[in-house]
Amino acid sequence: MKRETPDPGGPPPVSGPPPHADGAGTPLGRRLVLAMLGLGVAGVAAAPSLQRAMENGLGAVADKDPTGLTGLLPNGGGFRYYSVTTSVPEKTAADYRLTVDGMVDRPATYTLDSLKALPQTRLVRDVQCVTGWRVPKTPFEGVGLRALLDAAGVRPGAKAVRFTCFDGAYSESLTLEQARRADVLVALRMKDEPLAHAHGGPVRLYVAPMYFYKSAKWLSGITVTDSVRPGYWEELGYDVDAWVGRSNGRDDTPTV
């Protein structure tokens, strides 16, 4: 899944393959990279509307860039883009589906419209990537994960929740206790706008108190399980419990 410096959800700075190790494709041309770099620098002081356009533009290009060079480009919104796949299909309200299954009494499938119809929670927290960048006071809005779990009826013996994504590669897990926290969302909006594809839309996980790699993008499956199964980056050695400032050997200030 794409790691967006600070969106997303980037991997920690520990040993492992580079973000694009599984991908192949056509590298960006040198002129395009230099032009984007110039735009990124200019965008630091740009108006919010221009910043959003730059973020979306960089995300679209990064989706076709297996080199990782676009992840080095700054932009006014603070987010950069990486991926563990060469590209991710876009989903719309017409074809997006989120399944809730596993150790539950009432498995369910949600459309984007049915998620929007549920009570929404808005959080404004810093986004912290384990590689060091932070985007302060970023609004996320969506359905509390615990509301979906309660609606499904979690069975006795359940201990964890596994998340899968429609990029076909990324996964994450939380303990059931962590998943029921009030600051864990199935997010539909970011920065008071619908969640863009480049930021993991139309639906992503948002785990506010943990490093952003826990906030799986392009969310398509929520499965209740009897044990925690390490996610994509955790299989490569990253901490399963990713509390900001208390994991991965970092001492960052907790997100607020």
C-alpha positions in Angstrom: 0.0 0.0 0.0 1.2 3.5 -0.6 3.1 5.1 2.2 2.5 8.8 2.2 5.0 10.8 4.1 2.9 11.6 6.4 -0.2 9.9 5.1 -1.0 6.5 4.9 0.9 5.0 6.7 4.6 4.6 6.0 6.9 1.8 7.2 9.3 2.4 10.1 13.0 3.0 9.5 14.3 -0.5 10.1 15.8 -3.2 7.9 13.7 -4.5 5.1 13.2 -4.2 1.3 12.6 -0.7 -0.2 8.9 0.2 -0.5 8.8 -0.7 -4.2 10.5 -4.0 -3.9 7.6 -6.0 -5.3 6.7 -3.6 -8.1 7.9 -3.0 -11.6 7.0 -0.3 -14.1 8.2 2.7 -16.1 10.4 5.2 -14.2 9.6 8.8 -14.3 11.6 11.0 -16.6 14.3 13.4 -15.2 12.5 16.5 -16.4 9.2 15.5 -14.8 10.9 14.8 -11.5 12.7 18.1 -11.5 9.5 19.9 -12.5 7.6 18.2 -9.7 10.3 19.1 -7.2 10.1 22.7 -8.1 6.3 22.6 -7.7 6.6 20.9 -4.4 8.9 23.6 -3.0 6.7 26.3 -4.3 3.7 24.6 -2.7 5.0 24.9 0.8 3.6 28.4 1.0 0.7 27.9 -1.5 -3.0 28.3 -0.8 -4.8 25.2 0.5 -6.6 24.6 -2.8 -3.3 24.5 -4.6 -1.8 22.2 -1.9 -4.7 19.8 -2.4 -4.2 19.8 -6.1 -0.5 19.1 -5.7 -1.1 16.3 -3.3 -3.6 14.6 -5.6 -1.3 15.1 -8.6 1.7 13.6 -6.8 -0.4 10.7 -5.6 -1.6 10.0 -9.1 1.9 10.0 -10.6 3.3 8.0 -7.7 0.7 5.3 -8.3 2.6 4.7 -11.6 6.1 5.2 -10.3 8.0 2.1 -9.1 11.2 4.1 -8.5 10.1 5.7 -5.3 11.4 9.1 -6.5 8.0 10.7 -6.0 8.2 9.9 -2.3 11.1 12.3 -2.0 9.2 15.3 -3.4 7.9 17.8 -0.8 4.5 19.4 -1.0 2.5 21.9 0.9 0.2 19.4 2.6 3.1 17.4 4.1 2.2 14.1 2.5 4.4 12.0 0.2 3.6 8.7 -1.5 5.1 5.2 -1.5 3.6 1.8 -2.4 4.2 -1.9 -2.0 2.4 -2.5 -5.3 3.0 -0.9 -8.7 -0.6 0.4 -8.9 -3.9 0.3 -7.1 -7.3 0.2 -8.8 -9.6 3.0 -8.0 -13.0 2.3 -6.4 -16.1 4.4 -6.7 -19.4 4.5 -4.7 -20.7 2.1 -7.4 -18.2 -0.7 -6.9 -16.7 -0.2 -3.4 -17.5 -2.8 -0.8 -16.3 -3.4 2.8 -16.8 -6.8 4.3 -17.0 -7.6 8.0 -16.6 -11.3 8.8 -14.7 -13.9 10.8 -15.7 -14.6 14.4 -19.0 -12.7 14.2 -22.6 -13.6 14.5 -23.8 -11.2 11.7 -21.3 -10.9 8.8 -22.0 -7.8 6.7 -21.1 -6.1 3.5 -21.2 -2.3 3.4 -21.3 0.0 0.4 -19.8 3.5 0.5 -23.3 5.0 0.8 -24.3 2.7 3.7 -21.1 3.7 5.6 -21.9 7.3 5.0 -25.4 6.7 6.4 -24.0 5.6 9.8 -23.2 8.0 12.7 -19.9 9.8 11.9 -17.1 10.7 14.3 -14.6 13.5 13.6 -11.1 13.5 15.1 -8.4 16.1 14.7 -5.0 14.6 15.6 -1.4 14.8 14.5 -0.4 12.2 11.9 3.0 10.7 12.7 5.0 8.5 10.4 7.6 6.2 11.9 10.1 7.6 9.5 9.9 10.9 11.4 7.6 13.3 9.5 4.5 14.6 11.2 1.4 16.5 9.9 -0.2 18.4 12.8 -3.9 18.7 13.5 -5.2 16.6 10.6 -9.0 16.0 10.6 -10.3 12.5 9.9 -14.0 11.6 9.9 -15.8 8.3 9.6 -17.5 5.4 11.4 -16.1 4.2 14.7 -14.6 0.8 14.2 -16.2 -0.5 17.4 -19.7 0.4 16.0 -19.1 -2.0 13.1 -17.8 -4.7 15.4 -20.8 -4.3 17.7 -23.2 -4.4 14.8 -21.5 -7.7 13.7 -21.7 -9.3 17.1 -18.2 -10.4 18.1 -18.2 -14.0 19.3 -16.6 -15.2 22.6 -13.0 -16.2 22.1 -12.2 -13.4 19.6 -9.0 -11.6 20.4 -8.0 -9.5 17.3 -9.1 -7.8 14.1 -7.3 -8.2 10.8 -7.6 -5.7 8.0 -7.1 -6.3 4.3 -6.9 -3.9 1.4 -8.0 -3.8 -2.2 -4.4 -3.1 -3.4 -4.1 -6.9 -3.0 -1.0 -6.8 -0.8 -1.4 -4.7 2.3 -2.7 -6.0 5.6 -2.8 -4.9 9.3 -4.0 -6.1 12.7 -5.1 -4.8 16.0 -6.0 -6.5 19.2 -9.7 -6.4 19.9 -9.2 -4.0 22.8 -7.2 -1.7 20.5 -9.9 -1.9 17.8 -12.6 -0.9 20.2 -10.9 2.4 21.1 -12.9 5.6 20.4 -10.0 7.0 18.4 -10.0 4.2 15.8 -12.1 5.0 12.7 -13.1 3.5 9.4 -12.4 6.9 7.8 -14.3 8.3 4.8 -13.0 11.9 5.0 -9.7 13.6 5.6 -9.1 17.3 6.0 -12.9 17.8 5.7 -13.0 16.4 2.2 -13.9 12.9 0.8 -10.9 10.6 1.2 -9.1 10.8 -2.1 -7.7 7.6 -3.8 -4.1 8.9 -3.2 -4.8 9.0 0.5 -6.3 5.5 0.6 -9.8 6.3 -0.4 -12.6 5.9 -0.6 -12.2 4.2 2.8 -9.2 3.6 5.0 -8.5 2.7 8.6 -7.3 5.5 10.9 -5.6 4.5 14.2 -5.0 7.9 15.7 -2.6 7.0 18.6 -0.3 4.7 16.5 2.3 5.3 13.8 0.6 5.7 10.4 1.5 2.4 8.9 -1.2 1.0 11.2 -3.8 3.1 9.3 -4.3 0.8 6.4 -5.3 2.4 3.1 -7.8 1.2 0.5 -9.6 -0.8 3.2 -11.8 -3.7 1.9 -12.0 -6.3 4.7 -12.4 -6.4 8.5 -12.0 -10.0 9.9 -12.4 -10.8 13.5 -9.9 -13.5 14.5 -8.7 -15.5 17.5 -5.1 -14.0 17.5 -3.1 -11.1 16.1 -1.6 -11.8 12.7 1.3 -9.4 11.9 0.6 -7.0 9.0 2.6 -6.4 5.9 5.5 -4.3 7.4 5.4 -6.2 10.6 6.2 -9.4 8.8 9.4 -7.5 7.8 10.3 -6.7 11.4 8.3 -3.6 12.4 6.5 -3.5 15.8 3.0 -5.0 15.9 2.0 -2.5 18.7 2.9 0.8 17.1 2.1 3.4 19.8 3.6 6.8 18.8 6.7 7.4 21.0 6.7 4.0 22.6 7.5 1.6 19.7 10.0 1.0 16.9 12.8 2.5 18.9 11.4 6.0 18.6 10.6 8.6 21.2 8.3 10.9 19.3 5.8 13.0 21.3 2.4 11.1 21.3 0.0 12.4 18.7 -2.5 15.1 19.8 
